[in-house]
Amino acid sequence: MKLKPKSKIAPVAVDQMQLSERLTAGATQLGLTLTAAQHAQLLQFLALLAQWNQTYNLTAVRDPLEMVARHLLDSLAIAPYLSGDVVLDLGTGAGLPGLPLAIIEPQRQFVLLDSNSKKIRFVRQAVLELALPNVTPVQTRIETYRTTQPFTTIVSRAVAYTEVIGVLRSGLLAPAGRLLLMKGRMDTLPNRQAWPPFHIHQLQIPFLDAARHIIEISFDA
């Protein structure tokens, strides 16, 4: 499908001032300093997500104010854990966490991978409208994706424990790379004997009363 410069889906009516204030306060609590351009791009991405969500059901979250915490701040919270110059977002869905991270980390290159055609269609439209030259959307399955340049960081909201070993054996992660798995509650832990060494980091997401964790598998040289 040929992408249009602007989406024809009707926009969602929201209180822009309230969204802006929540994003500013949340970023400050995370210790992030956003430029005016980055702040505007993040809100533009949020508007696009809410707009497309009316038709394509990209996320179960419908309230744009709730999206600030659950999608924007939740994604931005892992920025300090990124390593190197090339990042792969596995199972990116509606571009999360890849697009918010790409907005605040323009010096890094991001590949956003998902097998769902409607979600990648949205990601491509967002990349076009947000003018993000550091993002490459790819529609394919994890097990069939190949690259000539391994990634220094692989991040995912969607990879299950059972898929992790396959990802590590795929050659997608650079020898000194880092795998970041975003999780909610940690009721069960992965088998340490079956996995490489890992660390669990608990995250505090502003305006979100829910558990958030990162499982970090690091292969630092």
Solvent accessible surface area in square Angstrom, and as a share of the most:
residue,aa,sasa,rsa
1,M,182,0.81
2,K,172,0.73
3,L,54,0.27
4,K,105,0.44
5,P,100,0.63
6,K,130,0.55
7,S,26,0.16
8,K,181,0.77
9,I,38,0.20
10,A,66,0.52
11,P,111,0.70
12,V,50,0.29
13,A,106,0.83
14,V,46,0.27
15,D,82,0.43
16,Q,92,0.41
17,M,130,0.58
18,Q,86,0.38
19,L,10,0.05
20,S,26,0.17
21,E,103,0.46
22,R,67,0.25
23,L,0,0.00
24,T,71,0.41
25,A,41,0.31
26,G,0,0.00
27,A,3,0.03
28,T,94,0.55
29,Q,117,0.52
30,L,40,0.20
31,G,65,0.62
32,L,35,0.18
33,T,132,0.77
34,L,33,0.16
35,T,74,0.43
36,A,91,0.70
37,A,67,0.52
38,Q,28,0.12
39,H,33,0.15
40,A,58,0.45
41,Q,41,0.18
42,L,0,0.00
43,L,27,0.13
44,Q,64,0.29
45,F,0,0.00
46,L,1,0.00
47,A,44,0.34
48,L,8,0.04
49,L,0,0.00
50,A,6,0.05
51,Q,20,0.09
52,W,16,0.06
53,N,2,0.01
54,Q,95,0.42
55,T,85,0.49
56,Y,52,0.20
57,N,89,0.46
58,L,12,0.06
59,T,20,0.11
60,A,102,0.79
61,V,21,0.12
62,R,130,0.47
63,D,68,0.35
64,P,15,0.10
65,L,33,0.17
66,E,71,0.32
67,M,1,0.00
68,V,0,0.00
69,A,3,0.02
70,R,74,0.27
71,H,13,0.06
72,L,0,0.00
73,L,0,0.00
74,D,2,0.01
75,S,0,0.00
76,L,0,0.00
77,A,9,0.07
78,I,0,0.00
79,A,8,0.06
80,P,94,0.59
81,Y,49,0.19
82,L,11,0.06
83,S,27,0.17
84,G,32,0.30
85,D,96,0.50
86,V,18,0.10
87,V,0,0.00
88,L,0,0.00
89,D,0,0.00
90,L,0,0.00
91,G,20,0.19
92,T,2,0.01
93,G,14,0.14
94,A,6,0.04
95,G,0,0.00
96,L,8,0.04
97,P,0,0.00
98,G,0,0.00
99,L,0,0.00
100,P,0,0.00
101,L,0,0.00
102,A,1,0.01
103,I,5,0.02
104,I,22,0.11
105,E,23,0.10
106,P,82,0.52
107,Q,117,0.52
108,R,35,0.13
109,Q,91,0.41
110,F,2,0.01
111,V,24,0.14
112,L,0,0.00
113,L,1,0.00
114,D,17,0.09
115,S,57,0.36
116,N,54,0.28
117,S,53,0.34
118,K,65,0.27
119,K,48,0.21
120,I,0,0.00
121,R,61,0.22
122,F,1,0.00
123,V,0,0.00
124,R,93,0.34
125,Q,6,0.03
126,A,0,0.00
127,V,22,0.13
128,L,86,0.43
129,E,27,0.12
130,L,5,0.03
131,A,75,0.58
132,L,12,0.06
133,P,129,0.81
134,N,7,0.03
135,V,11,0.06
136,T,73,0.42
137,P,26,0.16
138,V,34,0.20
139,Q,80,0.36
140,T,35,0.21
141,R,142,0.52
142,I,36,0.18
143,E,97,0.44
144,T,83,0.48
145,Y,28,0.11
146,R,162,0.59
147,T,48,0.28
148,T,146,0.85
149,Q,109,0.48
150,P,52,0.33
151,F,8,0.03
152,T,37,0.21
153,T,0,0.00
154,I,0,0.00
155,V,0,0.00
156,S,1,0.01
157,R,73,0.27
158,A,64,0.50
159,V,3,0.02
160,A,45,0.35
161,Y,63,0.24
162,T,127,0.74
163,E,76,0.34
164,V,0,0.00
165,I,43,0.22
166,G,46,0.44
167,V,3,0.02
168,L,36,0.18
169,R,200,0.73
170,S,41,0.27
171,G,48,0.46
172,L,3,0.01
173,L,22,0.11
174,A,17,0.14
175,P,125,0.78
176,A,46,0.36
177,G,0,0.00
178,R,44,0.16
179,L,1,0.00
180,L,0,0.00
181,L,0,0.00
182,M,15,0.07
183,K,40,0.17
184,G,27,0.26
185,R,181,0.66
186,M,36,0.16
187,D,106,0.55
188,T,96,0.56
189,L,103,0.51
190,P,10,0.06
191,N,91,0.46
192,R,144,0.52
193,Q,177,0.79
194,A,64,0.50
195,W,22,0.08
196,P,32,0.20
197,P,117,0.74
198,F,8,0.03
199,H,115,0.51
200,I,58,0.29
201,H,51,0.23
202,Q,121,0.54
203,L,20,0.10
204,Q,137,0.61
205,I,11,0.06
206,P,11,0.07
207,F,95,0.40
208,L,22,0.11
209,D,152,0.79
210,A,45,0.35
211,A,37,0.29
212,R,45,0.16
213,H,26,0.11
214,I,0,0.00
215,I,0,0.00
216,E,16,0.07
217,I,0,0.00
218,S,36,0.23
219,F,69,0.29
220,D,93,0.48
221,A,135,1.04
